[in-house]
Amino acid sequence: MNTTTKVYIQKYLFITLWLVLSSLLFASRATAASAQELNIKSDATLKQFITEVSGGAEFLKKAQGVLVFPSVLKAGFGIGGEYGEGVLRIDGKTVEYYSTASASIGLQFGAQSKSLVIVFLEKKALDNFRRSDGWKAGVDGSVAVLKWGVGEDINSIEVNKPIVGFVFSNKGFMYNLTLEGSKFTKISR
């Protein structure tokens, strides 16, 4: 590959990354929710989780804390990014607000909106998350993304991780679904 081709590729990657991230940032700022809106949307997301995930209500009773993101927007074309805002609930009450963001390079194409529920099953994992200045999945803690079959009770799956993530209600098409590299940061509302 000659130098000119490399320069064009670098420019393409930079421009694509800039467009994807700026459009996500613009969309997220334009739709930034108030504390009340985040709480209402998080309530609806948890109700949907309980409806869609067989055994979900029982599973949530085991939680030390639940991080709920009603809508995480993701877009990419080779280079991608995602952003969403949510709440941390302990004993059913909102205690803090968080954002999630990530950028990625690789095989990806499309756009989607997803709901994200992260369940902290151990107090130590929850405490480490809350003490962090910016917690990154896969670096500061491993999140097991559970997959289950239709009609399968989530409580029948052996969970051996202190933090479990659920991604559901995908709207749109996106190849590549993971939480690795997602950064969670406390925000004020």
N, CA, C and O of each residue as an XYZ file, in Angstrom:
756
protein
N       0.851     -1.167      0.000
C       0.000      0.000      0.000
C       0.899      1.233      0.000
O       1.816      1.344      0.814
N       0.628      2.153     -0.916
C       1.480      3.334     -1.002
C       1.039      4.400     -0.008
O      -0.023      4.293      0.605
N       1.855      5.416      0.140
C       1.627      6.479      1.122
C       0.336      7.236      0.848
O      -0.396      7.565      1.781
N       0.051      7.514     -0.404
C      -1.177      8.250     -0.755
C      -2.419      7.472     -0.321
O      -3.352      8.059      0.227
N      -2.441      6.178     -0.557
C      -3.575      5.343     -0.157
C      -3.734      5.349      1.356
O      -4.855      5.438      1.858
N      -2.643      5.255      2.080
C      -2.694      5.280      3.541
C      -3.269      6.595      4.045
O      -4.061      6.607      4.988
N      -2.882      7.684      3.432
C      -3.388      9.005      3.836
C      -4.894      9.083      3.598
O      -5.627      9.581      4.452
N      -5.367      8.594      2.436
C      -6.803      8.593      2.154
C      -7.572      7.731      3.152
O      -8.652      8.113      3.603
N      -7.028      6.593      3.491
C      -7.678      5.704      4.463
C      -7.743      6.374      5.823
O      -8.780      6.321      6.484
N      -6.667      7.000      6.251
C      -6.656      7.693      7.543
C      -7.674      8.824      7.561
O      -8.384      9.011      8.549
N      -7.744      9.581      6.465
C      -8.723     10.677      6.385
C     -10.143     10.123      6.445
O     -10.998     10.674      7.138
N     -10.394      9.026      5.713
C     -11.717      8.404      5.720
C     -12.092      7.962      7.133
O     -13.199      8.232      7.599
N     -11.177      7.288      7.804
C     -11.451      6.817      9.158
C     -11.716      7.980     10.100
O     -12.645      7.926     10.906
N     -10.916      9.020     10.007
C     -11.095     10.181     10.880
C     -12.439     10.855     10.617
O     -13.180     11.148     11.556
N     -12.755     11.100      9.354
C     -14.020     11.766      9.019
C     -15.211     10.909      9.431
O     -16.181     11.430      9.981
N     -15.156      9.610      9.176
C     -16.241      8.709      9.556
C     -16.432      8.696     11.069
O     -17.560      8.795     11.554
N     -15.338      8.575     11.814
C     -15.425      8.585     13.273
C     -16.004      9.902     13.762
O     -16.860      9.912     14.647
N     -15.551     11.001     13.201
C     -16.050     12.306     13.605
C     -17.551     12.420     13.330
O     -18.299     12.900     14.182
N     -17.994     11.986     12.157
C     -19.417     12.063     11.820
C     -20.274     11.198     12.735
O     -21.321     11.636     13.212
N     -19.831      9.980     12.976
C     -20.607      9.063     13.828
C     -20.685      9.603     15.242
O     -21.770      9.684     15.819
N     -19.544      9.973     15.806
C     -19.534     10.444     17.198
C     -20.249     11.778     17.361
O     -20.955     11.979     18.349
N     -20.080     12.695     16.408
C     -20.766     13.975     16.533
C     -22.273     13.820     16.380
O     -23.037     14.504     17.061
N     -22.716     12.913     15.478
C     -24.166     12.711     15.346
C     -24.746     12.075     16.598
O     -25.848     12.426     17.017
N     -24.012     11.137     17.203
C     -24.483     10.543     18.455
C     -24.511     11.571     19.575
O     -25.459     11.617     20.359
N     -23.468     12.397     19.649
C     -23.405     13.419     20.689
C     -24.526     14.426     20.507
O     -25.176     14.818     21.476
N     -24.757     14.850     19.262
C     -25.841     15.784     18.981
C     -27.185     15.180     19.348
O     -28.012     15.831     19.987
N     -27.400     13.943     18.945
C     -28.673     13.279     19.240
C     -28.867     13.118     20.739
O     -29.973     13.312     21.245
N     -27.803     12.764     21.454
C     -27.937     12.550     22.885
C     -28.165     13.865     23.616
O     -28.931     13.911     24.579
N     -27.515     14.929     23.176
C     -27.715     16.231     23.816
C     -29.110     16.772     23.520
O     -29.761     17.363     24.382
N     -29.550     16.559     22.295
C     -30.870     17.044     21.901
C     -31.972     16.313     22.656
O     -33.055     16.860     22.867
N     -31.699     15.087     23.058
C     -32.717     14.300     23.743
C     -32.349     14.018     25.198
O     -32.915     13.112     25.811
N     -31.401     14.787     25.762
C     -30.995     14.569     27.151
C     -32.227     14.657     28.047
O     -32.976     15.633     28.010
N     -32.410     13.644     28.830
C     -33.611     13.532     29.651
C     -33.391     14.160     31.022
O     -32.277     14.181     31.546
N     -34.464     14.663     31.579
C     -34.417     15.156     32.951
C     -34.419     13.943     33.882
O     -34.640     12.811     33.450
N     -34.172     14.199     35.156
C     -34.191     13.111     36.140
C     -35.553     12.417     36.135
O     -35.625     11.189     36.183
N     -36.620     13.193     36.079
C     -37.964     12.611     36.087
C     -38.197     11.744     34.851
O     -38.745     10.647     34.956
N     -37.780     12.237     33.676
C     -37.945     11.454     32.453
C     -37.145     10.158     32.503
O     -37.640      9.102     32.107
N     -35.895     10.240     32.998
C     -35.071      9.033     33.107
C     -35.707      8.015     34.042
O     -35.683      6.815     33.766
N     -36.273      8.484     35.138
C     -36.918      7.573     36.084
C     -38.155      6.914     35.482
O     -38.372      5.716     35.661
N     -38.960      7.688     34.774
C     -40.169      7.137     34.143
C     -39.785      6.111     33.079
O     -40.365      5.027     33.023
N     -38.803      6.453     32.229
C     -38.370      5.527     31.175
C     -37.707      4.284     31.768
O     -37.851      3.185     31.231
N     -36.979      4.456     32.877
C     -36.337      3.303     33.527
C     -37.376      2.382     34.139
O     -37.228      1.161     34.080
N     -38.436      2.951     34.732
C     -39.537      2.129     35.246
C     -40.135      1.281     34.121
O     -40.366      0.084     34.289
N     -40.380      1.916     32.978
C     -40.965      1.208     31.835
C     -40.011      0.124     31.321
O     -40.450     -0.959     30.935
N     -38.712      0.418     31.317
C     -37.723     -0.562     30.853
C     -37.684     -1.775     31.777
O     -37.611     -2.911     31.309
N     -37.733     -1.537     33.087
C     -37.738     -2.664     34.034
C     -39.012     -3.486     33.911
O     -38.967     -4.711     34.026
N     -40.146     -2.834     33.679
C     -41.398     -3.573     33.465
C     -41.299     -4.419     32.204
O     -41.752     -5.564     32.185
N     -40.711     -3.864     31.154
C     -40.531     -4.605     29.910
C     -39.568     -5.775     30.122
O     -39.785     -6.866     29.594
N     -38.514     -5.544     30.890
C     -37.551     -6.606     31.210
C     -38.260     -7.767     31.900
O     -38.068     -8.929     31.543
N     -39.080     -7.434     32.891
C     -39.801     -8.466     33.644
C     -40.788     -9.215     32.736
O     -40.994    -10.419     32.891
N     -41.390     -8.492     31.793
C     -42.330     -9.108     30.856
C     -41.623    -10.005     29.847
O     -42.084    -11.111     29.568
N     -40.503     -9.530     29.297
C     -39.814    -10.251     28.227
C     -38.897    -11.362     28.721
O     -38.658    -12.330     28.000
N     -38.385    -11.236     29.934
C     -37.427    -12.217     30.449
C     -38.145    -13.104     31.467
O     -38.484    -12.661     32.565
N     -38.367    -14.335     31.092
C     -39.028    -15.271     31.993
C     -38.198    -15.425     33.266
O     -37.019    -15.772     33.199
N     -38.806    -15.170     34.421
C     -38.102    -15.233     35.701
C     -37.375    -13.943     36.044
O     -36.633    -13.895     37.026
N     -37.577    -12.895     35.248
C     -36.874    -11.626     35.444
C     -37.146    -10.977     36.793
O     -36.226    -10.447     37.416
N     -38.385    -11.006     37.253
C     -38.729    -10.387     38.541
C     -37.995    -11.083     39.679
O     -37.462    -10.424     40.572
N     -37.965    -12.407     39.647
C     -37.270    -13.177     40.685
C     -35.764    -12.914     40.632
O     -35.109    -12.788     41.666
N     -35.225    -12.833     39.410
C     -33.793    -12.576     39.240
C     -33.412    -11.210     39.820
O     -32.375    -11.080     40.470
N     -34.248    -10.192     39.586
C     -33.950     -8.847     40.085
C     -33.963     -8.782     41.614
O     -33.320     -7.910     42.199
N     -34.686     -9.692     42.263
C     -34.706     -9.720     43.733
C     -33.340    -10.070     44.308
O     -33.056     -9.739     45.459
N     -32.484    -10.738     43.522
C     -31.142    -11.107     43.963
C     -30.151     -9.945     43.858
O     -29.039    -10.029     44.378
N     -30.548     -8.877     43.196
C     -29.634     -7.784     42.869
C     -29.295     -6.907     44.065
O     -30.150     -6.588     44.891
N     -28.025     -6.527     44.132
C     -27.569     -5.515     45.082
C     -27.829     -4.124     44.503
O     -28.004     -3.151     45.237
N     -27.849     -4.054     43.177
C     -28.116     -2.812     42.460
C     -28.418     -3.130     41.009
O     -27.984     -4.156     40.485
N     -29.168     -2.243     40.357
C     -29.538     -2.436     38.958
C     -29.305     -1.121     38.216
O     -29.829     -0.074     38.595
N     -28.517     -1.197     37.165
C     -28.239     -0.050     36.309
C     -29.118     -0.191     35.076
O     -29.037     -1.197     34.371
N     -29.964      0.812     34.805
C     -30.960      0.724     33.740
C     -30.746      1.845     32.726
O     -30.750      3.026     33.075
N     -30.561      1.458     31.477
C     -30.464      2.408     30.375
C     -31.627      2.137     29.429
O     -31.599      1.161     28.680
N     -32.656      2.997     29.456
C     -33.830      2.765     28.609
C     -33.516      2.782     27.117
O     -34.123      2.038     26.347
N     -32.565      3.632     26.702
C     -32.250      3.727     25.284
C     -30.774      4.062     25.102
O     -30.309      5.122     25.523
N     -30.050      3.147     24.473
C     -28.663      3.380     24.104
C     -28.621      3.370     22.584
O     -28.942      2.363     21.952
N     -28.221      4.501     21.997
C     -28.168      4.623     20.547
C     -26.780      4.252     20.061
O     -25.775      4.712     20.603
N     -26.732      3.408     19.026
C     -25.467      2.969     18.458
C     -25.533      3.122     16.951
O     -26.532      2.774     16.322
N     -24.448      3.651     16.371
C     -24.365      3.787     14.924
C     -22.934      3.510     14.497
O     -21.985      3.794     15.227
N     -22.795      2.947     13.296
C     -21.452      2.677     12.819
C     -21.402      2.279     11.374
O     -22.341      1.704     10.825
N     -20.283      2.599     10.771
C     -19.952      2.165      9.426
C     -18.445      1.966      9.433
O     -17.691      2.853      9.034
N     -18.017      0.804      9.885
C     -16.587      0.555     10.076
C     -16.116      1.122     11.398
O     -15.458      0.435     12.179
N     -16.451      2.370     11.644
C     -16.157      3.049     12.910
C     -17.502      3.375     13.537
O     -18.411      3.847     12.854
N     -17.633      3.126     14.824
C     -18.932      3.340     15.441
C     -18.837      3.961     16.817
O     -17.754      4.118     17.381
N     -19.986      4.305     17.337
C     -20.064      4.855     18.683
C     -21.458      4.640     19.232
O     -22.408      4.380     18.493
N     -21.558      4.754     20.547
C     -22.870      4.637     21.179
C     -22.930      5.534     22.403
O     -21.910      5.881     22.998
N     -24.179      5.906     22.771
C     -24.384      6.768     23.929
C     -25.787      6.541     24.485
O     -26.740      6.321     23.738
N     -25.890      6.598     25.805
C     -27.186      6.512     26.472
C     -27.075      7.013     27.899
O     -25.980      7.114     28.452
N     -28.218      7.324     28.488
C     -28.275      7.770     29.879
C     -29.233      6.879     30.651
O     -30.229      6.394     30.115
N     -28.903      6.670     31.949
C     -29.733      5.797     32.753
C     -29.613      6.064     34.237
O     -29.038      7.064     34.667
N     -30.171      5.140     35.015
C     -30.226      5.294     36.468
C     -29.649      4.065     37.162
O     -29.694      2.954     36.634
N     -29.109      4.289     38.349
C     -28.698      3.187     39.215
C     -29.728      3.095     40.320
O     -29.988      4.061     41.038
N     -30.314      1.905     40.443
C     -31.322      1.664     41.470
C     -30.777      0.696     42.513
O     -30.178     -0.328     42.184
N     -30.997      1.041     43.766
C     -30.673      0.164     44.884
C     -31.928      0.066     45.733
O     -32.496      1.083     46.133
N     -32.356     -1.150     46.007
C     -33.601     -1.390     46.744
C     -34.783     -0.675     46.098
O     -35.665     -0.160     46.786
N     -34.786     -0.651     44.764
C     -35.897     -0.069     44.029
C     -35.908      1.445     43.940
O     -36.813      2.018     43.334
N     -34.922      2.106     44.529
C     -34.875      3.571     44.522
C     -33.684      4.060     43.701
O     -32.595      3.490     43.768
N     -33.903      5.121     42.925
C     -32.819      5.715     42.146
C     -31.857      6.419     43.093
O     -32.259      7.258     43.898
N     -30.569      6.063     42.982
C     -29.555      6.685     43.843
C     -28.568      7.537     43.046
O     -27.970      8.463     43.595
N     -28.390      7.234     41.754
C     -27.460      7.999     40.924
C     -27.868      7.875     39.462
O     -28.625      6.984     39.076
N     -27.338      8.804     38.658
C     -27.578      8.811     37.219
C     -26.250      8.581     36.507
O     -25.203      9.038     36.965
N     -26.302      7.864     35.374
C     -25.091      7.502     34.644
C     -25.291      7.674     33.142
O     -26.410      7.647     32.629
N     -24.166      7.850     32.461
C     -24.163      7.779     31.005
C     -23.284      6.596     30.614
O     -22.404      6.184     31.369
N     -23.533      6.065     29.442
C     -22.662      5.042     28.870
C     -22.267      5.502     27.482
O     -23.078      6.045     26.732
N     -21.002      5.274     27.154
C     -20.492      5.680     25.847
C     -19.387      4.723     25.432
O     -18.678      4.171     26.274
N     -19.251      4.535     24.148
C     -18.136      3.745     23.629
C     -17.910      4.099     22.175
O     -18.803      4.591     21.485
N     -16.704      3.840     21.731
C     -16.337      3.995     20.327
C     -15.662      2.701     19.910
O     -15.022      2.040     20.728
N     -15.801      2.337     18.644
C     -15.199      1.086     18.188
C     -14.844      1.163     16.716
O     -15.426      1.921     15.941
N     -13.871      0.351     16.369
C     -13.446      0.217     14.987
C     -13.509     -1.268     14.651
O     -13.079     -2.098     15.452
N     -14.026     -1.606     13.505
C     -14.095     -3.019     13.124
C     -15.290     -3.303     12.254
O     -15.877     -2.392     11.670
N     -15.646     -4.556     12.168
C     -16.747     -4.994     11.329
C     -18.071     -4.603     11.974
O     -18.552     -5.278     12.885
N     -18.651     -3.514     11.498
C     -19.949     -3.056     11.990
C     -20.573     -2.166     10.943
O     -19.885     -1.441     10.225
N     -21.872     -2.232     10.868
C     -22.598     -1.435      9.907
C     -24.033     -1.296     10.371
O     -24.678     -2.294     10.690
N     -24.540     -0.081     10.415
C     -25.932      0.131     10.737
C     -26.141      1.029     11.924
O     -25.231      1.723     12.377
N     -27.360      1.002     12.420
C     -27.736      1.810     13.579
C     -28.804      1.051     14.357
O     -29.583      0.285     13.789
N     -28.824      1.276     15.646
C     -29.840      0.614     16.467
C     -30.038      1.365     17.774
O     -29.206      2.168     18.198
N     -31.148      1.076     18.376
C     -31.444      1.533     19.723
C     -31.695      0.280     20.548
O     -32.410     -0.625     20.120
N     -31.110      0.238     21.716
C     -31.293     -0.934     22.570
C     -31.526     -0.474     24.001
O     -31.172      0.643     24.379
N     -32.124     -1.350     24.780
C     -32.258     -1.135     26.218
C     -31.212     -2.000     26.894
O     -30.892     -3.093     26.425
N     -30.691     -1.507     27.988
C     -29.619     -2.191     28.682
C     -29.931     -2.224     30.172
O     -30.217     -1.193     30.782
N     -29.873     -3.420     30.749
C     -30.061     -3.596     32.188
C     -28.833     -4.346     32.704
O     -28.530     -5.448     32.247
N     -28.136     -3.741     33.652
C     -26.957     -4.368     34.245
C     -27.267     -4.635     35.712
O     -27.618     -3.729     36.467
N     -27.129     -5.904     36.097
C     -27.492     -6.336     37.447
C     -26.213     -6.658     38.229
O     -25.402     -7.483     37.809
N     -26.057     -5.997     39.358
C     -24.929     -6.256     40.253
C     -25.394     -7.272     41.287
O     -26.245     -6.973     42.125
N     -24.834     -8.470     41.224
C     -25.257     -9.547     42.114
C     -24.451     -9.576     43.411
O     -24.866    -10.218     44.376
N     -23.308     -8.892     43.452
C     -22.469     -8.856     44.648
C     -22.240     -7.417     45.079
O     -21.999     -6.540     44.250
N     -22.317     -7.185     46.380
C     -22.152     -5.836     46.929
C     -20.778     -5.269     46.605
O     -20.659     -4.080     46.307
N     -19.742     -6.095     46.656
C     -18.380     -5.622     46.376
C     -18.287     -5.068     44.948
O     -17.676     -4.021     44.731
N     -18.879     -5.752     43.992
C     -18.868     -5.293     42.599
C     -19.620     -3.966     42.471
O     -19.173     -3.062     41.765
N     -20.755     -3.853     43.149
C     -21.520     -2.608     43.131
C     -20.724     -1.477     43.769
O     -20.678     -0.373     43.225
N     -20.100     -1.732     44.911
C     -19.300     -0.704     45.590
C     -18.131     -0.250     44.728
O     -17.853      0.947     44.658
N     -17.442     -1.176     44.072
C     -16.336     -0.812     43.175
C     -16.825      0.058     42.023
O     -16.166      1.024     41.639
N     -17.983     -0.291     41.480
C     -18.571      0.498     40.401
C     -18.882      1.916     40.868
O     -18.559      2.880     40.174
N     -19.499      2.048     42.021
C     -19.917      3.359     42.516
C     -18.731      4.238     42.902
O     -18.810      5.462     42.803
N     -17.636      3.624     43.342
C     -16.453      4.397     43.733
C     -15.636      4.877     42.531
O     -14.829      5.797     42.661
N     -15.836      4.275     41.388
C     -15.006      4.597     40.223
C     -15.355      5.967     39.655
O     -16.477      6.458     39.787
N     -14.351      6.564     39.021
C     -14.529      7.865     38.382
C     -15.072      7.711     36.969
O     -15.583      8.672     36.394
N     -14.970      6.561     36.427
C     -15.426      6.218     35.085
C     -15.127      4.748     34.902
O     -13.978      4.367     34.680
N     -16.144      3.925     34.991
C     -15.995      2.469     35.027
C     -16.092      1.925     33.615
O     -17.039      2.241     32.895
N     -15.127      1.113     33.207
C     -15.103      0.577     31.847
C     -15.298     -0.934     31.877
O     -14.536     -1.656     32.520
N     -16.327     -1.403     31.173
C     -16.618     -2.835     31.100
C     -15.468     -3.555     30.421
O     -14.982     -3.125     29.374
N     -15.037     -4.650     31.022
C     -13.941     -5.428     30.473
C     -12.593     -5.023     31.026
O     -11.632     -5.787     30.934
N     -12.502     -3.820     31.604
C     -11.262     -3.336     32.205
C     -11.419     -3.284     33.712
O     -10.662     -3.919     34.447
N     -12.413     -2.519     34.175
C     -12.657     -2.367     35.607
C     -13.532     -3.475     36.175
O     -13.595     -3.664     37.390
N     -14.188     -4.186     35.318
C     -15.035     -5.297     35.740
C     -15.604     -5.997     34.528
O     -15.871     -5.381     33.496
N     -15.783     -7.285     34.673
C     -16.310     -8.081     33.574
C     -17.822     -8.187     33.709
O     -18.343     -8.494     34.781
N     -18.512     -7.931     32.613
C     -19.969     -8.039     32.587
C     -20.337     -9.230     31.715
O     -20.010     -9.261     30.528
N     -21.012    -10.199     32.296
C     -21.485    -11.353     31.531
C     -22.782    -10.958     30.846
O     -23.770    -10.652     31.514
N     -22.787    -10.961     29.521
C     -24.005    -10.674     28.769
C     -24.725    -11.996     28.582
O     -24.249    -12.882     27.871
N     -25.893    -12.124     29.236
C     -26.625    -13.393     29.195
C     -27.505    -13.491     27.960
O     -28.133    -12.521     27.536
N     -27.529    -14.679     27.405
C     -28.414    -14.991     26.291
C     -29.286    -16.150     26.744
O     -28.801    -17.099     27.360
N     -30.546    -16.071     26.442
C     -31.458    -17.118     26.868
C     -32.458    -17.374     25.755
O     -32.698    -16.522     24.900
N     -33.028    -18.553     25.785
C     -33.976    -18.943     24.759
C     -35.393    -18.528     25.113
O     -35.704    -18.233     26.267
N     -36.235    -18.512     24.109
C     -37.639    -18.167     24.308
C     -38.254    -19.162     25.285
O     -38.116    -20.374     25.115
N     -38.924    -18.654     26.294
C     -39.587    -19.510     27.276
C     -38.662    -20.027     28.355
O     -39.132    -20.621     29.325
N     -37.354    -19.819     28.221
C     -36.389    -20.302     29.214
C     -36.350    -19.334     30.397
O     -36.212    -18.125     30.214
N     -36.470    -19.871     31.595
C     -36.422    -19.061     32.812
C     -34.977    -18.654     33.064
O     -34.077    -19.493     33.081
N     -34.768    -17.365     33.258
C     -33.415    -16.839     33.449
C     -32.757    -17.420     34.707
O     -31.531    -17.499     34.783
N     -33.545    -17.814     35.666
C     -33.009    -18.372     36.900
C     -32.483    -19.798     36.717
O     -31.818    -20.335     37.603
N     -32.784    -20.411     35.565
C     -32.271    -21.756     35.291
C     -30.858    -21.725     34.703
O     -30.228    -22.768     34.530
N     -30.366    -20.515     34.396
C     -29.027    -20.361     33.838
C     -28.045    -20.140     34.977
O     -28.281    -19.303     35.848
N     -26.952    -20.881     34.974
C     -25.936    -20.719     36.011
C     -25.143    -19.446     35.737
O     -24.520    -19.304     34.685
N     -25.174    -18.522     36.697
C     -24.466    -17.257     36.574
C     -23.284    -17.294     37.527
O     -23.453    -17.422     38.740
N     -22.078    -17.179     36.964
C     -20.892    -17.235     37.806
C     -20.105    -15.927     37.795
O     -18.924    -15.911     38.140
N     -20.747    -14.840     37.404
C     -20.130    -13.512     37.390
C     -20.891    -12.602     38.355
O     -22.099    -12.761     38.531
N     -20.190    -11.643     38.984
C     -20.860    -10.736     39.910
C     -21.695     -9.652     39.220
O     -22.521     -8.998     39.857
N     -21.470     -9.465     37.898
C     -22.203     -8.444     37.146
C     -22.752     -9.094     35.886
O     -22.015     -9.730     35.132
N     -24.056     -8.930     35.664
C     -24.716     -9.548     34.520
C     -25.424     -8.471     33.722
O     -26.125     -7.630     34.285
N     -25.239     -8.497     32.402
C     -25.879     -7.526     31.527
C     -26.913     -8.170     30.634
O     -26.746     -9.306     30.190
N     -27.977     -7.444     30.373
C     -29.040     -7.882     29.467
C     -29.243     -6.790     28.429
O     -29.429     -5.624     28.777
N     -29.207     -7.161     27.166
C     -29.465     -6.241     26.074
C     -30.730     -6.740     25.392
O     -30.810     -7.901     24.992
N     -31.716     -5.863     25.261
C     -32.970     -6.306     24.656
C     -33.670     -5.161     23.951
O     -33.201     -4.023     23.980
N     -34.780     -5.460     23.324
C     -35.596     -4.509     22.578
C     -34.805     -3.785     21.510
O     -34.900     -2.565     21.371
N     -34.024     -4.540     20.756
C     -33.267     -3.918     19.673
C     -34.216     -3.384     18.625
O     -35.126     -4.079     18.173
N     -33.993     -2.149     18.251
C     -34.756     -1.524     17.174
C     -33.735     -1.089     16.145
O     -32.877     -0.255     16.435
N     -33.813     -1.632     14.969
C     -32.821     -1.327     13.945
C     -31.914     -2.523     13.762
O     -32.074     -3.550     14.421
N     -30.975     -2.381     12.875
C     -30.063     -3.477     12.571
C     -28.640     -3.066     12.911
O     -28.209     -1.974     12.542
N     -27.914     -3.912     13.600
C     -26.516     -3.652     13.900
C     -25.815     -4.977     14.059
O     -26.229     -5.819     14.857
N     -24.771     -5.160     13.313
C     -23.943     -6.344     13.469
C     -22.878     -6.006     14.487
O     -22.209     -4.984     14.337
N     -22.690     -6.798     15.496
C     -21.699     -6.633     16.557
C     -22.394     -6.088     17.807
O     -22.703     -4.899     17.886
N     -22.630     -6.952     18.765
C     -23.313     -6.583     19.991
C     -22.476     -7.014     21.180
O     -22.299     -8.209     21.417
N     -21.955     -6.043     21.935
C     -21.113     -6.339     23.084
C     -21.142     -5.160     24.054
O     -21.499     -4.043     23.680
N     -20.761     -5.423     25.299
C     -20.615     -4.347     26.281
C     -19.151     -4.040     26.558
O     -18.834     -3.049     27.216
N     -18.256     -4.890     26.057
C     -16.829     -4.683     26.292
C     -16.422     -3.313     25.768
O     -16.762     -2.943     24.644
N     -15.695     -2.567     26.585
C     -15.223     -1.244     26.181
C     -16.209     -0.130     26.465
O     -15.868      1.041     26.295
N     -17.431     -0.455     26.896
C     -18.395      0.586     27.243
C     -17.959      1.247     28.542
O     -17.605      0.576     29.511
N     -17.991      2.574     28.543
C     -17.596      3.330     29.734
C     -18.846      3.902     30.382
O     -19.710      4.468     29.712
N     -18.924      3.743     31.698
C     -20.064      4.234     32.467
C     -19.564      5.335     33.386
O     -18.629      5.137     34.161
N     -20.203      6.511     33.291
C     -19.764      7.686     34.039
C     -20.954      8.294     34.770
O     -22.041      8.427     34.208
N     -20.735      8.660     36.028
C     -21.783      9.303     36.818
C     -22.065     10.689     36.250
O     -21.140     11.433     35.922
N     -23.349     11.032     36.134
C     -23.761     12.355     35.663
C     -24.721     12.950     36.671
O     -25.280     12.234     37.501
N     -24.913     14.253     36.605
C     -25.863     14.869     37.525
C     -27.142     15.202     36.769
O     -27.110     15.626     35.614
N     -28.244     15.006     37.434
C     -29.570     15.317     36.894
C     -30.377     15.990     37.957
O     -31.533     16.344     37.724
